[in-house]
């Protein structure tokens, strides 16, 4: 039988081994047995709305995003068999955006024969109205009677809210030059950094709020705190007296282009 002093030593040794086991075992337990919840563990945990989606997870759950609304589709004849088209889209998803959204525009004659189809991609800002523009569409020397527009496949939504670059339009003037409409304006960069390759769209509306004309240009570069003149022209007069003009720069937030 062990003496009292040896029993105490033995108990201290057992206690020391127990503490050492805890110190060594807890990390092993959390690493190999009980792992911290993640957005890639195939489990509905944390504050997720679905398995590995929603809540703190970047992945968007099916049904979480609202389908973008197409507010209108318009086409304009610019020459025999050549048309431009504008589609105005609204993304009502707060905190959701998409970098590359493929779409197709299709153009038909009065007998519903397909004249042309045009494919492209667009950037979709969160909770924003934005135009989708296609120019110089070859319609086989025939007039367009109707068009359709649709997004292709599932939209790859991303979660995040990013401020748009601080760019504004100033000194906008609509006038006629020898019977041809012309819009002059300045695009102003209020950021301290340079912004490059800026598509800019001009929309002209009639008294009833209907779109009667559109045009576009590409601004190569604006220096920080700089401004650049922009001009939009048309070869023919408008079908009615314009009531409102709108100029929209299509800008991707700087954080998403890095």
C-alpha atoms as an extended CHARMM CRD file, in Angstrom:
* protein
*
       258  EXT
         1         1  UNK       CA              0.0000000000        0.0000000000        0.0000000000  PROA      1               0.0000000000
         2         2  UNK       CA              1.2360000000        3.4760000000       -0.8870000000  PROA      2               0.0000000000
         3         3  UNK       CA              2.0720000000        5.8470000000        1.8800000000  PROA      3               0.0000000000
         4         4  UNK       CA              0.0390000000        9.0370000000        2.2550000000  PROA      4               0.0000000000
         5         5  UNK       CA              2.8340000000       11.1240000000        0.7650000000  PROA      5               0.0000000000
         6         6  UNK       CA              3.1170000000        8.7900000000       -2.2380000000  PROA      6               0.0000000000
         7         7  UNK       CA             -0.6570000000        8.8390000000       -2.6710000000  PROA      7               0.0000000000
         8         8  UNK       CA             -0.5320000000       12.6470000000       -2.7910000000  PROA      8               0.0000000000
         9         9  UNK       CA              2.2740000000       12.5350000000       -5.3640000000  PROA      9               0.0000000000
        10        10  UNK       CA              0.2910000000       10.0490000000       -7.4090000000  PROA      10              0.0000000000
        11        11  UNK       CA             -2.8320000000       12.2430000000       -7.2490000000  PROA      11              0.0000000000
        12        12  UNK       CA             -0.8090000000       15.3060000000       -8.2850000000  PROA      12              0.0000000000
        13        13  UNK       CA              0.6220000000       13.3190000000      -11.1880000000  PROA      13              0.0000000000
        14        14  UNK       CA             -2.8600000000       12.2370000000      -12.2980000000  PROA      14              0.0000000000
        15        15  UNK       CA             -4.0790000000       15.8370000000      -12.0370000000  PROA      15              0.0000000000
        16        16  UNK       CA             -1.1200000000       17.1020000000      -14.0430000000  PROA      16              0.0000000000
        17        17  UNK       CA             -1.7220000000       14.4560000000      -16.7170000000  PROA      17              0.0000000000
        18        18  UNK       CA             -5.4210000000       15.3920000000      -16.8050000000  PROA      18              0.0000000000
        19        19  UNK       CA             -4.6530000000       19.0970000000      -17.2570000000  PROA      19              0.0000000000
        20        20  UNK       CA             -2.0450000000       18.3050000000      -19.9190000000  PROA      20              0.0000000000
        21        21  UNK       CA             -4.5960000000       16.1320000000      -21.6900000000  PROA      21              0.0000000000
        22        22  UNK       CA             -7.1240000000       18.9460000000      -21.6850000000  PROA      22              0.0000000000
        23        23  UNK       CA             -4.6040000000       21.4570000000      -23.0080000000  PROA      23              0.0000000000
        24        24  UNK       CA             -3.5280000000       19.1240000000      -25.7880000000  PROA      24              0.0000000000
        25        25  UNK       CA             -6.9390000000       17.6210000000      -26.4760000000  PROA      25              0.0000000000
        26        26  UNK       CA             -9.1520000000       20.6950000000      -26.8070000000  PROA      26              0.0000000000
        27        27  UNK       CA             -7.4240000000       22.0050000000      -29.9830000000  PROA      27              0.0000000000
        28        28  UNK       CA             -7.4370000000       18.4910000000      -31.4290000000  PROA      28              0.0000000000
        29        29  UNK       CA            -11.1540000000       18.1980000000      -30.6370000000  PROA      29              0.0000000000
        30        30  UNK       CA            -12.0600000000       21.4570000000      -32.3790000000  PROA      30              0.0000000000
        31        31  UNK       CA             -9.7750000000       20.7500000000      -35.3290000000  PROA      31              0.0000000000
        32        32  UNK       CA            -10.6850000000       17.1620000000      -36.0640000000  PROA      32              0.0000000000
        33        33  UNK       CA            -13.9380000000       16.4460000000      -34.1740000000  PROA      33              0.0000000000
        34        34  UNK       CA            -15.9400000000       19.6380000000      -33.6970000000  PROA      34              0.0000000000
        35        35  UNK       CA            -15.0060000000       22.0600000000      -36.4610000000  PROA      35              0.0000000000
        36        36  UNK       CA            -16.1340000000       25.6950000000      -36.4180000000  PROA      36              0.0000000000
        37        37  UNK       CA            -19.1270000000       26.3110000000      -38.7130000000  PROA      37              0.0000000000
        38        38  UNK       CA            -18.2730000000       27.6730000000      -42.1590000000  PROA      38              0.0000000000
        39        39  UNK       CA            -20.0870000000       28.5170000000      -45.3820000000  PROA      39              0.0000000000
        40        40  UNK       CA            -18.6270000000       25.4190000000      -47.0310000000  PROA      40              0.0000000000
        41        41  UNK       CA            -19.4230000000       22.6360000000      -44.5430000000  PROA      41              0.0000000000
        42        42  UNK       CA            -22.6560000000       21.4220000000      -46.1170000000  PROA      42              0.0000000000
        43        43  UNK       CA            -24.6300000000       22.1820000000      -42.9240000000  PROA      43              0.0000000000
        44        44  UNK       CA            -27.3680000000       24.6280000000      -41.9970000000  PROA      44              0.0000000000
        45        45  UNK       CA            -25.6740000000       26.4850000000      -39.1580000000  PROA      45              0.0000000000
        46        46  UNK       CA            -24.6430000000       30.0160000000      -38.1780000000  PROA      46              0.0000000000
        47        47  UNK       CA            -27.4420000000       32.3730000000      -39.3410000000  PROA      47              0.0000000000
        48        48  UNK       CA            -27.7010000000       30.8580000000      -42.8240000000  PROA      48              0.0000000000
        49        49  UNK       CA            -31.0420000000       30.9200000000      -44.6420000000  PROA      49              0.0000000000
        50        50  UNK       CA            -30.1660000000       27.7220000000      -46.4910000000  PROA      50              0.0000000000
        51        51  UNK       CA            -27.2960000000       25.2470000000      -46.4940000000  PROA      51              0.0000000000
        52        52  UNK       CA            -24.1310000000       27.3420000000      -46.9500000000  PROA      52              0.0000000000
        53        53  UNK       CA            -26.1060000000       30.3050000000      -48.3330000000  PROA      53              0.0000000000
        54        54  UNK       CA            -27.7120000000       33.4580000000      -47.0270000000  PROA      54              0.0000000000
        55        55  UNK       CA            -26.9580000000       35.2080000000      -43.7420000000  PROA      55              0.0000000000
        56        56  UNK       CA            -23.2090000000       35.5640000000      -43.2440000000  PROA      56              0.0000000000
        57        57  UNK       CA            -22.4940000000       33.4800000000      -46.3540000000  PROA      57              0.0000000000
        58        58  UNK       CA            -21.7150000000       35.2000000000      -49.6520000000  PROA      58              0.0000000000
        59        59  UNK       CA            -23.5510000000       32.5490000000      -51.6550000000  PROA      59              0.0000000000
        60        60  UNK       CA            -27.1340000000       33.5860000000      -52.4860000000  PROA      60              0.0000000000
        61        61  UNK       CA            -29.9020000000       31.0750000000      -51.7470000000  PROA      61              0.0000000000
        62        62  UNK       CA            -32.3390000000       30.0260000000      -54.4520000000  PROA      62              0.0000000000
        63        63  UNK       CA            -35.3720000000       32.2810000000      -54.2310000000  PROA      63              0.0000000000
        64        64  UNK       CA            -33.5550000000       34.9230000000      -52.1850000000  PROA      64              0.0000000000
        65        65  UNK       CA            -33.0630000000       37.2660000000      -55.1610000000  PROA      65              0.0000000000
        66        66  UNK       CA            -35.8840000000       38.9940000000      -57.0340000000  PROA      66              0.0000000000
        67        67  UNK       CA            -35.8680000000       38.7380000000      -60.8120000000  PROA      67              0.0000000000
        68        68  UNK       CA            -34.8660000000       42.0570000000      -62.4410000000  PROA      68              0.0000000000
        69        69  UNK       CA            -37.7720000000       43.9950000000      -63.9500000000  PROA      69              0.0000000000
        70        70  UNK       CA            -37.6750000000       45.0370000000      -67.6060000000  PROA      70              0.0000000000
        71        71  UNK       CA            -39.4720000000       48.3930000000      -67.6200000000  PROA      71              0.0000000000
        72        72  UNK       CA            -39.4520000000       48.9180000000      -71.3800000000  PROA      72              0.0000000000
        73        73  UNK       CA            -37.9090000000       47.8060000000      -74.6740000000  PROA      73              0.0000000000
        74        74  UNK       CA            -37.4720000000       50.3030000000      -77.5200000000  PROA      74              0.0000000000
        75        75  UNK       CA            -35.9050000000       50.1410000000      -80.9670000000  PROA      75              0.0000000000
        76        76  UNK       CA            -35.1020000000       52.9460000000      -83.4020000000  PROA      76              0.0000000000
        77        77  UNK       CA            -34.5050000000       52.8410000000      -87.1290000000  PROA      77              0.0000000000
        78        78  UNK       CA            -31.3070000000       54.7490000000      -87.9450000000  PROA      78              0.0000000000
        79        79  UNK       CA            -30.9040000000       53.6410000000      -91.5900000000  PROA      79              0.0000000000
        80        80  UNK       CA            -32.5750000000       51.1350000000      -93.9440000000  PROA      80              0.0000000000
        81        81  UNK       CA            -32.1200000000       47.7530000000      -92.2800000000  PROA      81              0.0000000000
        82        82  UNK       CA            -30.1660000000       49.2000000000      -89.3400000000  PROA      82              0.0000000000
        83        83  UNK       CA            -31.6470000000       49.7030000000      -85.8720000000  PROA      83              0.0000000000
        84        84  UNK       CA            -30.6160000000       50.7040000000      -82.3650000000  PROA      84              0.0000000000
        85        85  UNK       CA            -32.2860000000       49.2970000000      -79.2560000000  PROA      85              0.0000000000
        86        86  UNK       CA            -32.6100000000       50.3590000000      -75.6060000000  PROA      86              0.0000000000
        87        87  UNK       CA            -33.9090000000       48.3230000000      -72.6810000000  PROA      87              0.0000000000
        88        88  UNK       CA            -34.4490000000       49.8610000000      -69.2450000000  PROA      88              0.0000000000
        89        89  UNK       CA            -33.9710000000       47.3970000000      -66.3770000000  PROA      89              0.0000000000
        90        90  UNK       CA            -34.5630000000       47.7440000000      -62.6430000000  PROA      90              0.0000000000
        91        91  UNK       CA            -32.7460000000       45.6370000000      -60.0300000000  PROA      91              0.0000000000
        92        92  UNK       CA            -34.7130000000       45.8050000000      -56.7690000000  PROA      92              0.0000000000
        93        93  UNK       CA            -32.3460000000       43.5170000000      -54.8680000000  PROA      93              0.0000000000
        94        94  UNK       CA            -30.8690000000       45.5910000000      -52.0560000000  PROA      94              0.0000000000
        95        95  UNK       CA            -27.3320000000       44.4480000000      -51.2970000000  PROA      95              0.0000000000
        96        96  UNK       CA            -27.1000000000       42.1340000000      -54.3220000000  PROA      96              0.0000000000
        97        97  UNK       CA            -25.2370000000       42.8080000000      -57.5590000000  PROA      97              0.0000000000
        98        98  UNK       CA            -24.0310000000       40.8280000000      -60.5650000000  PROA      98              0.0000000000
        99        99  UNK       CA            -20.8550000000       41.5080000000      -62.5330000000  PROA      99              0.0000000000
       100       100  UNK       CA            -21.6230000000       39.7740000000      -65.8340000000  PROA      100             0.0000000000
       101       101  UNK       CA            -25.2160000000       39.0630000000      -66.7790000000  PROA      101             0.0000000000
       102       102  UNK       CA            -25.6660000000       37.6270000000      -70.2890000000  PROA      102             0.0000000000
       103       103  UNK       CA            -28.6950000000       38.6470000000      -72.3360000000  PROA      103             0.0000000000
       104       104  UNK       CA            -30.1560000000       38.3770000000      -75.8100000000  PROA      104             0.0000000000
       105       105  UNK       CA            -32.2230000000       40.8250000000      -77.8710000000  PROA      105             0.0000000000
       106       106  UNK       CA            -34.2820000000       39.4630000000      -80.7560000000  PROA      106             0.0000000000
       107       107  UNK       CA            -35.9120000000       41.4640000000      -83.5390000000  PROA      107             0.0000000000
       108       108  UNK       CA            -38.8850000000       40.3800000000      -85.6830000000  PROA      108             0.0000000000
       109       109  UNK       CA            -40.7600000000       41.7100000000      -88.6960000000  PROA      109             0.0000000000
       110       110  UNK       CA            -44.5380000000       42.0910000000      -88.9510000000  PROA      110             0.0000000000
       111       111  UNK       CA            -44.8540000000       38.4020000000      -89.9030000000  PROA      111             0.0000000000
       112       112  UNK       CA            -42.9030000000       37.3520000000      -86.7510000000  PROA      112             0.0000000000
       113       113  UNK       CA            -39.9020000000       36.2680000000      -88.8310000000  PROA      113             0.0000000000
       114       114  UNK       CA            -36.6480000000       36.5890000000      -86.8870000000  PROA      114             0.0000000000
       115       115  UNK       CA            -34.5020000000       39.3220000000      -88.4510000000  PROA      115             0.0000000000
       116       116  UNK       CA            -31.6130000000       39.5300000000      -85.9800000000  PROA      116             0.0000000000
       117       117  UNK       CA            -30.5140000000       38.5160000000      -82.5200000000  PROA      117             0.0000000000
       118       118  UNK       CA            -27.8250000000       40.2310000000      -80.4850000000  PROA      118             0.0000000000
       119       119  UNK       CA            -26.0240000000       38.7780000000      -77.4550000000  PROA      119             0.0000000000
       120       120  UNK       CA            -24.2270000000       40.7520000000      -74.7850000000  PROA      120             0.0000000000
       121       121  UNK       CA            -23.4050000000       41.1000000000      -71.0840000000  PROA      121             0.0000000000
       122       122  UNK       CA            -24.2460000000       43.8190000000      -68.5890000000  PROA      122             0.0000000000
       123       123  UNK       CA            -23.2790000000       44.8180000000      -65.0590000000  PROA      123             0.0000000000
       124       124  UNK       CA            -26.1550000000       44.9420000000      -62.5750000000  PROA      124             0.0000000000
       125       125  UNK       CA            -25.7940000000       47.3970000000      -59.6840000000  PROA      125             0.0000000000
       126       126  UNK       CA            -27.7580000000       46.7460000000      -56.5150000000  PROA      126             0.0000000000
       127       127  UNK       CA            -31.1200000000       48.5110000000      -56.2670000000  PROA      127             0.0000000000
       128       128  UNK       CA            -30.6540000000       50.5570000000      -59.4570000000  PROA      128             0.0000000000
       129       129  UNK       CA            -32.2550000000       51.4760000000      -62.7700000000  PROA      129             0.0000000000
       130       130  UNK       CA            -29.9290000000       51.0310000000      -65.7240000000  PROA      130             0.0000000000
       131       131  UNK       CA            -30.1320000000       50.9350000000      -69.5360000000  PROA      131             0.0000000000
       132       132  UNK       CA            -28.9410000000       48.1170000000      -71.7900000000  PROA      132             0.0000000000
       133       133  UNK       CA            -28.0280000000       49.4490000000      -75.2400000000  PROA      133             0.0000000000
       134       134  UNK       CA            -27.2780000000       47.7940000000      -78.5870000000  PROA      134             0.0000000000
       135       135  UNK       CA            -26.3630000000       49.7720000000      -81.7120000000  PROA      135             0.0000000000
       136       136  UNK       CA            -26.1490000000       49.2340000000      -85.4610000000  PROA      136             0.0000000000
       137       137  UNK       CA            -28.1950000000       46.0350000000      -85.5050000000  PROA      137             0.0000000000
       138       138  UNK       CA            -28.4100000000       44.6150000000      -89.0180000000  PROA      138             0.0000000000
       139       139  UNK       CA            -32.0250000000       43.6160000000      -89.7090000000  PROA      139             0.0000000000
       140       140  UNK       CA            -31.5130000000       42.3420000000      -93.2660000000  PROA      140             0.0000000000
       141       141  UNK       CA            -32.7420000000       45.5480000000      -94.9500000000  PROA      141             0.0000000000
       142       142  UNK       CA            -36.1640000000       45.0760000000      -93.3540000000  PROA      142             0.0000000000
       143       143  UNK       CA            -38.1010000000       47.0470000000      -90.7720000000  PROA      143             0.0000000000
       144       144  UNK       CA            -38.5380000000       45.7830000000      -87.2140000000  PROA      144             0.0000000000
       145       145  UNK       CA            -42.1080000000       45.3310000000      -85.9550000000  PROA      145             0.0000000000
       146       146  UNK       CA            -41.2990000000       44.0830000000      -82.4570000000  PROA      146             0.0000000000
       147       147  UNK       CA            -38.3990000000       43.0380000000      -80.2230000000  PROA      147             0.0000000000
       148       148  UNK       CA            -37.8660000000       40.8490000000      -77.1720000000  PROA      148             0.0000000000
       149       149  UNK       CA            -35.2620000000       40.9330000000      -74.4260000000  PROA      149             0.0000000000
       150       150  UNK       CA            -34.2960000000       38.2770000000      -71.8950000000  PROA      150             0.0000000000
       151       151  UNK       CA            -31.5140000000       37.4100000000      -69.4900000000  PROA      151             0.0000000000
       152       152  UNK       CA            -29.8580000000       34.0630000000      -70.1680000000  PROA      152             0.0000000000
       153       153  UNK       CA            -29.5010000000       31.4120000000      -67.4790000000  PROA      153             0.0000000000
       154       154  UNK       CA            -29.3320000000       31.9120000000      -63.7300000000  PROA      154             0.0000000000
       155       155  UNK       CA            -27.9100000000       35.2540000000      -62.6100000000  PROA      155             0.0000000000
       156       156  UNK       CA            -24.7320000000       34.8590000000      -60.5490000000  PROA      156             0.0000000000
       157       157  UNK       CA            -25.6860000000       37.2070000000      -57.7310000000  PROA      157             0.0000000000
       158       158  UNK       CA            -23.0580000000       38.4980000000      -55.3170000000  PROA      158             0.0000000000
       159       159  UNK       CA            -23.6520000000       39.9900000000      -51.9020000000  PROA      159             0.0000000000
       160       160  UNK       CA            -22.2890000000       43.4430000000      -51.1440000000  PROA      160             0.0000000000
       161       161  UNK       CA            -23.0110000000       47.1560000000      -51.2530000000  PROA      161             0.0000000000
       162       162  UNK       CA            -20.4230000000       49.3190000000      -52.9750000000  PROA      162             0.0000000000
       163       163  UNK       CA            -20.7100000000       53.0620000000      -53.5170000000  PROA      163             0.0000000000
       164       164  UNK       CA            -20.7880000000       54.1820000000      -57.1380000000  PROA      164             0.0000000000
       165       165  UNK       CA            -17.9120000000       56.4290000000      -58.1960000000  PROA      165             0.0000000000
       166       166  UNK       CA            -18.7960000000       60.0770000000      -57.6320000000  PROA      166             0.0000000000
       167       167  UNK       CA            -19.4010000000       61.0820000000      -61.2320000000  PROA      167             0.0000000000
       168       168  UNK       CA            -22.0340000000       63.5710000000      -62.3410000000  PROA      168             0.0000000000
       169       169  UNK       CA            -23.3420000000       65.2590000000      -65.4820000000  PROA      169             0.0000000000
       170       170  UNK       CA            -23.2940000000       69.0570000000      -65.6300000000  PROA      170             0.0000000000
       171       171  UNK       CA            -24.0980000000       71.8440000000      -68.1160000000  PROA      171             0.0000000000
       172       172  UNK       CA            -26.4630000000       69.7430000000      -70.2210000000  PROA      172             0.0000000000
       173       173  UNK       CA            -27.8360000000       71.5390000000      -73.3000000000  PROA      173             0.0000000000
       174       174  UNK       CA            -30.1460000000       70.1850000000      -76.0210000000  PROA      174             0.0000000000
       175       175  UNK       CA            -30.1650000000       72.1840000000      -79.2670000000  PROA      175             0.0000000000
       176       176  UNK       CA            -30.3860000000       71.7340000000      -83.0250000000  PROA      176             0.0000000000
       177       177  UNK       CA            -27.5230000000       72.1640000000      -85.4560000000  PROA      177             0.0000000000
       178       178  UNK       CA            -28.8330000000       72.5570000000      -89.0300000000  PROA      178             0.0000000000
       179       179  UNK       CA            -31.9380000000       70.5760000000      -88.1470000000  PROA      179             0.0000000000
       180       180  UNK       CA            -30.0330000000       67.8000000000      -86.4170000000  PROA      180             0.0000000000
       181       181  UNK       CA            -30.5040000000       67.3520000000      -82.6380000000  PROA      181             0.0000000000
       182       182  UNK       CA            -27.4320000000       67.6300000000      -80.4600000000  PROA      182             0.0000000000
       183       183  UNK       CA            -26.8620000000       67.2680000000      -76.7100000000  PROA      183             0.0000000000
       184       184  UNK       CA            -23.7880000000       68.8300000000      -75.1610000000  PROA      184             0.0000000000
       185       185  UNK       CA            -22.7540000000       68.2670000000      -71.5440000000  PROA      185             0.0000000000
       186       186  UNK       CA            -19.7980000000       67.7100000000      -69.2580000000  PROA      186             0.0000000000
       187       187  UNK       CA            -19.0440000000       64.5960000000      -67.2560000000  PROA      187             0.0000000000
       188       188  UNK       CA            -17.3580000000       65.4650000000      -63.9550000000  PROA      188             0.0000000000
       189       189  UNK       CA            -15.2170000000       63.1320000000      -61.8520000000  PROA      189             0.0000000000
       190       190  UNK       CA            -15.4610000000       64.1190000000      -58.1810000000  PROA      190             0.0000000000
       191       191  UNK       CA            -13.1430000000       61.3070000000      -57.0820000000  PROA      191             0.0000000000
       192       192  UNK       CA             -9.4170000000       61.9010000000      -56.4960000000  PROA      192             0.0000000000
       193       193  UNK       CA             -8.4800000000       58.9670000000      -58.7260000000  PROA      193             0.0000000000
       194       194  UNK       CA             -8.6040000000       58.5600000000      -62.5050000000  PROA      194             0.0000000000
       195       195  UNK       CA            -11.5750000000       56.7640000000      -64.0830000000  PROA      195             0.0000000000
       196       196  UNK       CA            -11.2550000000       55.1090000000      -67.4970000000  PROA      196             0.0000000000
       197       197  UNK       CA            -13.4980000000       53.6060000000      -70.1960000000  PROA      197             0.0000000000
       198       198  UNK       CA            -16.8440000000       55.0700000000      -69.1350000000  PROA      198             0.0000000000
       199       199  UNK       CA            -19.8510000000       54.1980000000      -71.3350000000  PROA      199             0.0000000000
       200       200  UNK       CA            -22.3480000000       57.0840000000      -71.2690000000  PROA      200             0.0000000000
       201       201  UNK       CA            -25.9280000000       56.8070000000      -72.5430000000  PROA      201             0.0000000000
       202       202  UNK       CA            -28.2640000000       59.6620000000      -73.5360000000  PROA      202             0.0000000000
       203       203  UNK       CA            -32.0370000000       59.0610000000      -73.4290000000  PROA      203             0.0000000000
       204       204  UNK       CA            -34.5950000000       61.4790000000      -74.8600000000  PROA      204             0.0000000000
       205       205  UNK       CA            -38.2600000000       61.3070000000      -73.7550000000  PROA      205             0.0000000000
       206       206  UNK       CA            -41.4290000000       62.7670000000      -75.2460000000  PROA      206             0.0000000000
       207       207  UNK       CA            -44.3170000000       64.4550000000      -73.4240000000  PROA      207             0.0000000000
       208       208  UNK       CA            -45.9450000000       61.1610000000      -72.4910000000  PROA      208             0.0000000000
       209       209  UNK       CA            -42.7740000000       59.8600000000      -70.8880000000  PROA      209             0.0000000000
       210       210  UNK       CA            -42.1120000000       57.5400000000      -73.8440000000  PROA      210             0.0000000000
       211       211  UNK       CA            -38.5480000000       57.1520000000      -75.0920000000  PROA      211             0.0000000000
       212       212  UNK       CA            -38.1380000000       58.7380000000      -78.5180000000  PROA      212             0.0000000000
       213       213  UNK       CA            -34.3550000000       58.5840000000      -79.0680000000  PROA      213             0.0000000000
       214       214  UNK       CA            -31.0980000000       57.3510000000      -77.5950000000  PROA      214             0.0000000000
       215       215  UNK       CA            -27.3880000000       57.6840000000      -78.2240000000  PROA      215             0.0000000000
       216       216  UNK       CA            -24.1600000000       56.7160000000      -76.5250000000  PROA      216             0.0000000000
       217       217  UNK       CA            -20.4860000000       57.5570000000      -76.2850000000  PROA      217             0.0000000000
       218       218  UNK       CA            -17.3880000000       56.2050000000      -74.5460000000  PROA      218             0.0000000000
       219       219  UNK       CA            -15.2460000000       58.4910000000      -72.4060000000  PROA      219             0.0000000000
       220       220  UNK       CA            -11.6870000000       57.1980000000      -72.4940000000  PROA      220             0.0000000000
       221       221  UNK       CA            -10.4750000000       58.8070000000      -69.2890000000  PROA      221             0.0000000000
       222       222  UNK       CA            -11.2390000000       61.4780000000      -66.6870000000  PROA      222             0.0000000000
       223       223  UNK       CA             -8.4900000000       62.5340000000      -64.2890000000  PROA      223             0.0000000000
       224       224  UNK       CA             -9.2010000000       62.8720000000      -60.5770000000  PROA      224             0.0000000000
       225       225  UNK       CA            -11.2920000000       65.9990000000      -59.9260000000  PROA      225             0.0000000000
       226       226  UNK       CA            -11.4060000000       66.5240000000      -63.6930000000  PROA      226             0.0000000000
       227       227  UNK       CA            -14.1230000000       67.0640000000      -66.2900000000  PROA      227             0.0000000000
       228       228  UNK       CA            -14.5550000000       66.1010000000      -69.9490000000  PROA      228             0.0000000000
       229       229  UNK       CA            -17.0150000000       67.4780000000      -72.5540000000  PROA      229             0.0000000000
       230       230  UNK       CA            -19.3680000000       64.9300000000      -74.1410000000  PROA      230             0.0000000000
       231       231  UNK       CA            -21.5870000000       65.2680000000      -77.2240000000  PROA      231             0.0000000000
       232       232  UNK       CA            -24.4910000000       63.1880000000      -78.5490000000  PROA      232             0.0000000000
       233       233  UNK       CA            -25.7940000000       63.7460000000      -82.0790000000  PROA      233             0.0000000000
       234       234  UNK       CA            -28.5730000000       62.4170000000      -84.3150000000  PROA      234             0.0000000000
       235       235  UNK       CA            -28.7690000000       62.4930000000      -88.1160000000  PROA      235             0.0000000000
       236       236  UNK       CA            -32.5030000000       63.2110000000      -88.1730000000  PROA      236             0.0000000000
       237       237  UNK       CA            -34.9090000000       65.2540000000      -86.0950000000  PROA      237             0.0000000000
       238       238  UNK       CA            -36.9120000000       63.6230000000      -83.3000000000  PROA      238             0.0000000000
       239       239  UNK       CA            -40.3920000000       62.2460000000      -83.9700000000  PROA      239             0.0000000000
       240       240  UNK       CA            -41.8410000000       64.6660000000      -81.4050000000  PROA      240             0.0000000000
       241       241  UNK       CA            -40.7710000000       67.6030000000      -79.2790000000  PROA      241             0.0000000000
       242       242  UNK       CA            -38.5090000000       66.3010000000      -76.4940000000  PROA      242             0.0000000000
       243       243  UNK       CA            -39.7640000000       66.8970000000      -72.9630000000  PROA      243             0.0000000000
       244       244  UNK       CA            -36.8780000000       65.4360000000      -70.9660000000  PROA      244             0.0000000000
       245       245  UNK       CA            -33.3310000000       64.2430000000      -71.5350000000  PROA      245             0.0000000000
       246       246  UNK       CA            -31.3170000000       61.9460000000      -69.3070000000  PROA      246             0.0000000000
       247       247  UNK       CA            -27.5940000000       61.1350000000      -69.4270000000  PROA      247             0.0000000000
       248       248  UNK       CA            -26.4650000000       58.0230000000      -67.5660000000  PROA      248             0.0000000000
       249       249  UNK       CA            -22.8160000000       56.9960000000      -67.0270000000  PROA      249             0.0000000000
       250       250  UNK       CA            -22.5100000000       53.1980000000      -66.6610000000  PROA      250             0.0000000000
       251       251  UNK       CA            -19.9020000000       52.7890000000      -63.9350000000  PROA      251             0.0000000000
       252       252  UNK       CA            -18.7030000000       49.6900000000      -62.1050000000  PROA      252             0.0000000000
       253       253  UNK       CA            -17.6120000000       50.4490000000      -58.5050000000  PROA      253             0.0000000000
       254       254  UNK       CA            -13.8440000000       50.6030000000      -58.2030000000  PROA      254             0.0000000000
       255       255  UNK       CA            -13.7500000000       47.8040000000      -55.5930000000  PROA      255             0.0000000000
       256       256  UNK       CA            -15.1820000000       45.3510000000      -58.1330000000  PROA      256             0.0000000000
       257       257  UNK       CA            -12.6380000000       46.0570000000      -60.8710000000  PROA      257             0.0000000000
       258       258  UNK       CA             -9.5030000000       45.1870000000      -58.8930000000  PROA      258             0.0000000000
